[in-house]
Amino acid sequence: MYPKGHKAEIGYTRVSSTNQKTDRQLDGVPLDKIFEDKQTGKDTNRPQLQACLDYLREGDRLHVHSMDRLARSLADLQAMVQGLTSQGIVVKFHKEGLEFTGEDNPMSMLMLQIMGAVAEFERSLIRERQTEGIKKALAKGVKFGRAPKLTLADKCQIADLVEQGQEKNALAEQFGVSRQTIYRALKEVQA
């Protein structure tokens, strides 16, 4: 893939959803190639991460904005860093200012474990607060999720119009919904 002896600068970025941007993650870092995932990082089974790992070769340097972008658990983080460095791949975390070469001393491994454990602890606190907030909101009657596209009155009207011979495609267009939504509305009204 590379000329012999070439050391490629490879980047990996990740955000949790498609509407987020990775622009700030490795901004200004000169890279030969970048892999980007737009999905949650619950585990290491992410398409672009796997493609990145397949692409990396001995002598390459993997640039990652921060440890939590690469792995969500300390165990996954350690396994990934050790696996990469054992192949002769350097792993650099920019936010933490740490670089792992495989010839790491006990202090750098301690830093990896401490920083990884702190990130994992931080995420668990965030999940705990989020769960508490959701429970409180539900107790107050807050409804989560998208508002229904059709009201009960709309659904009844659709059922009447279908009974009068209206085409479901035309009703979908008239109400600004998909045909599948029309079928679901009919099913709900008839139940």
C-alpha positions in Angstrom: 0.0 0.0 0.0 2.9 2.4 0.8 6.4 2.5 -0.5 8.8 0.6 1.7 9.8 2.6 4.8 7.0 5.2 4.3 5.3 6.2 7.5 1.7 7.4 7.0 0.0 9.8 9.3 -3.6 8.3 9.7 -6.4 10.0 11.6 -9.5 8.5 13.2 -12.4 10.7 14.3 -15.7 9.8 15.8 -18.9 11.5 16.8 -22.0 9.9 18.3 -24.6 10.9 15.7 -24.8 11.9 12.1 -25.8 15.5 12.9 -22.5 16.2 14.8 -19.3 17.3 13.1 -15.8 16.0 13.5 -14.2 19.3 12.3 -12.5 20.2 15.5 -11.1 16.8 16.4 -7.9 16.7 14.3 -8.0 20.2 13.0 -4.6 21.3 11.8 -3.0 17.9 12.0 -1.4 17.0 8.7 -2.8 13.6 7.7 -2.4 11.3 4.7 -5.8 9.7 5.3 -8.6 10.0 7.8 -11.3 7.6 8.9 -14.6 9.0 10.4 -17.4 7.2 12.2 -20.7 8.9 13.0 -22.1 6.6 15.5 -22.0 5.8 19.2 -18.8 4.2 20.4 -20.2 1.6 22.8 -17.7 -0.9 21.5 -15.0 -1.2 18.9 -17.3 -2.6 16.3 -17.5 0.5 14.1 -17.2 0.3 10.3 -14.6 3.1 9.8 -12.6 2.1 12.9 -12.3 -1.4 11.5 -11.4 0.0 8.1 -8.7 2.1 9.8 -7.3 -0.8 11.7 -7.1 -2.8 8.5 -5.4 0.1 6.7 -2.7 0.7 9.3 0.8 -0.7 8.6 4.0 -1.0 10.6 5.6 2.4 11.0 2.3 4.4 10.7 1.1 6.8 13.3 -2.6 6.8 14.3 -3.8 10.2 15.4 -6.9 10.3 17.6 -8.4 13.5 19.2 -8.9 11.9 22.6 -9.0 8.4 24.2 -12.8 8.4 24.4 -13.0 8.8 20.6 -11.1 5.5 20.2 -12.6 3.3 22.9 -15.3 3.7 25.6 -14.0 1.2 28.1 -10.5 1.0 29.7 -10.2 -2.6 28.7 -11.0 -1.8 25.0 -8.6 1.2 25.1 -5.7 -0.8 26.6 -6.3 -3.8 24.2 -6.4 -1.5 21.2 -3.3 0.6 22.1 -1.3 -2.5 23.0 -2.4 -4.4 19.9 -1.5 -1.5 17.6 1.9 -0.7 19.2 2.8 -4.4 19.1 2.4 -4.1 15.3 4.8 -1.2 15.2 2.1 1.4 14.9 2.4 4.6 17.0 -0.8 5.8 18.7 -1.1 9.5 19.5 -3.9 11.1 21.6 -3.9 14.9 21.0 -6.1 16.1 23.8 -4.3 14.1 26.5 -0.9 14.8 24.9 0.1 11.2 25.0 1.9 9.0 22.4 2.4 5.3 22.6 5.1 3.6 20.7 5.3 0.0 22.0 8.5 0.9 23.9 6.5 2.7 26.5 7.8 2.9 30.0 5.7 2.1 33.1 4.8 5.8 33.6 3.2 6.1 30.1 1.2 2.9 30.7 0.1 4.2 34.1 -1.0 7.5 32.4 -3.0 5.5 29.8 -4.7 3.5 32.6 -5.5 6.6 34.7 -6.7 8.7 31.8 -8.8 5.8 30.4 -10.3 5.1 33.8 -11.2 8.8 34.4 -12.9 8.9 31.0 -14.8 5.8 31.7 -15.9 7.1 35.1 -16.9 10.4 33.5 -19.1 8.6 31.0 -20.8 6.6 33.8 -21.6 9.7 35.7 -23.1 11.3 32.6 -25.3 8.2 32.0 -26.3 8.2 35.7 -27.3 11.9 35.6 -29.1 11.4 32.2 -31.1 8.5 33.7 -32.1 10.5 36.7 -33.2 13.4 34.5 -35.3 11.2 32.3 -37.0 9.6 35.4 -37.8 13.1 36.8 -39.1 14.3 33.4 -41.3 11.2 33.0 -42.7 11.7 36.5 -43.6 15.3 35.5 -45.4 13.9 32.4 -42.9 14.9 29.8 -43.2 12.9 26.7 -40.1 11.9 24.8 -39.7 11.2 21.1 -41.2 12.7 18.1 -44.7 14.1 18.1 -47.2 11.9 16.2 -47.7 13.1 12.6 -51.4 12.5 12.7 -53.9 13.4 15.5 -56.7 11.0 16.4 -59.1 13.3 14.4 -56.8 12.9 11.4 -56.8 9.2 11.7 -60.6 9.0 12.0 -60.9 11.3 9.0 -58.5 9.1 7.0 -60.6 6.0 7.9 -63.8 7.8 6.7 -62.1 8.9 3.4 -60.8 5.4 2.7 -64.3 4.0 3.4 -65.6 6.5 0.8 -63.1 5.2 -1.8 -60.2 7.6 -1.5 -56.8 6.2 -2.6 -54.3 5.7 0.1 -51.5 7.3 -2.0 -53.6 10.5 -2.4 -54.3 10.6 1.3 -50.7 10.2 2.1 -49.9 13.2 -0.1 -52.8 15.2 1.3 -51.8 14.6 4.9 -48.0 14.9 4.2 -47.2 11.5 5.5 -46.0 8.2 4.0 -48.3 5.4 2.8 -47.1 3.3 5.7 -48.3 6.0 8.1 -51.7 5.8 6.5 -51.8 2.0 6.9 -50.8 2.3 10.6 -53.4 5.0 11.2 -56.1 2.8 9.7 -55.0 -0.2 11.8 -55.1 1.9 15.0 -58.6 3.3 14.2 -59.9 -0.2 13.3 -58.4 -1.8 16.4 
